[in-house]
């Protein structure tokens, strides 16, 4: 069972790092949207291509994402990332620890 335990720990660690990286990408995308960077810049294009599908999904499925002129979808994405890290990643680690013993 230790092999499955190690596999679950590895999956949890990779998922945690991917979520951290994506939250950094979301944060940079939000900051870039505040300064109105050149949309033809390859970095800006990449950030928008990676974040806009998720933001659009949140805008379509959560009714209160627009508050006046503010778009709250990045905040909801941050909350979703934190929720996944706190529930899914920690549950995988706990399961891996229980399978080891």
C-alpha positions as CSV (number, residue, x, y, z in Angstrom):
1,X,0.0,0.0,0.0
2,X,3.0,2.3,0.4
3,X,3.2,2.6,-3.4
4,X,-0.4,3.9,-3.6
5,X,0.4,6.2,-0.7
6,X,3.4,7.7,-2.4
7,X,1.5,8.1,-5.6
8,X,-1.3,10.0,-3.8
9,X,1.2,12.2,-2.1
10,X,2.9,12.9,-5.4
11,X,-0.5,13.8,-7.1
12,X,-1.3,16.0,-4.1
13,X,2.0,17.8,-4.3
14,X,1.8,18.3,-8.1
15,X,-1.8,19.5,-7.8
16,X,-0.8,22.0,-5.1
17,X,2.0,23.4,-7.2
18,X,-0.1,23.7,-10.3
19,X,-2.8,25.6,-8.3
20,X,-0.2,27.9,-6.8
21,X,1.2,28.6,-10.2
22,X,-2.2,29.3,-11.6
23,X,-3.1,31.6,-8.8
24,X,0.1,33.6,-9.6
25,X,-1.0,33.7,-13.3
26,X,-4.4,35.0,-12.3
27,X,-2.9,37.6,-10.0
28,X,-0.6,38.8,-12.8
29,X,-3.5,38.8,-15.3
30,X,-5.5,41.0,-12.9
31,X,-2.6,43.4,-12.5
32,X,-2.1,43.6,-16.2
33,X,-5.8,44.4,-16.7
34,X,-5.5,47.4,-14.4
35,X,-2.7,48.9,-16.4
36,X,-4.1,48.2,-19.8
37,X,-1.1,46.5,-21.3
38,X,-0.6,46.0,-25.0
39,X,-2.9,43.1,-26.0
40,X,-0.5,42.1,-28.8
41,X,2.3,41.5,-26.4
42,X,3.0,37.7,-26.3
43,X,3.0,37.5,-22.5
44,X,-0.3,39.4,-22.2
45,X,-1.8,37.2,-24.9
46,X,-0.6,34.1,-23.1
47,X,-2.0,35.3,-19.7
48,X,-5.4,36.1,-21.3
49,X,-5.5,32.8,-23.2
50,X,-4.9,30.9,-19.9
51,X,-7.2,32.9,-17.6
52,X,-10.1,34.2,-19.8
53,X,-11.8,30.8,-20.3
54,X,-11.9,30.3,-16.6
55,X,-13.1,33.8,-16.0
56,X,-15.8,33.4,-18.7
57,X,-17.0,30.2,-17.2
58,X,-17.3,31.9,-13.7
59,X,-19.1,34.8,-15.3
60,X,-21.6,32.5,-17.0
61,X,-22.3,30.3,-13.9
62,X,-22.1,32.7,-11.0
63,X,-24.8,35.4,-11.1
64,X,-23.1,38.1,-9.0
65,X,-19.7,38.4,-10.8
66,X,-20.4,42.0,-11.9
67,X,-20.5,44.6,-9.2
68,X,-21.0,47.9,-11.0
69,X,-17.8,48.4,-13.1
70,X,-15.9,45.7,-11.2
71,X,-15.5,42.1,-12.4
72,X,-15.4,39.8,-9.4
73,X,-14.6,36.6,-11.4
74,X,-10.9,36.6,-10.5
75,X,-11.8,36.8,-6.8
76,X,-14.1,33.8,-7.2
77,X,-11.4,31.9,-9.0
78,X,-9.0,32.7,-6.1
79,X,-11.6,31.4,-3.6
80,X,-12.1,28.3,-5.8
81,X,-8.3,27.7,-5.9
82,X,-8.1,28.0,-2.1
83,X,-11.0,25.7,-1.6
84,X,-9.5,23.0,-3.8
85,X,-6.2,23.4,-2.0
86,X,-7.8,23.1,1.4
87,X,-10.2,20.3,0.6
88,X,-8.9,18.2,-2.2
89,X,-5.1,18.5,-1.7
90,X,-5.3,18.0,2.1
91,X,-7.7,15.1,1.7
92,X,-5.3,13.4,-0.7
93,X,-2.5,13.9,1.7
94,X,-4.5,12.6,4.6
95,X,-5.6,9.6,2.6
96,X,-2.0,8.9,1.6
97,X,-0.9,9.0,5.3
98,X,-3.7,6.6,6.3
99,X,-2.8,4.2,3.6
100,X,0.8,4.1,4.7
101,X,-0.1,2.8,8.2
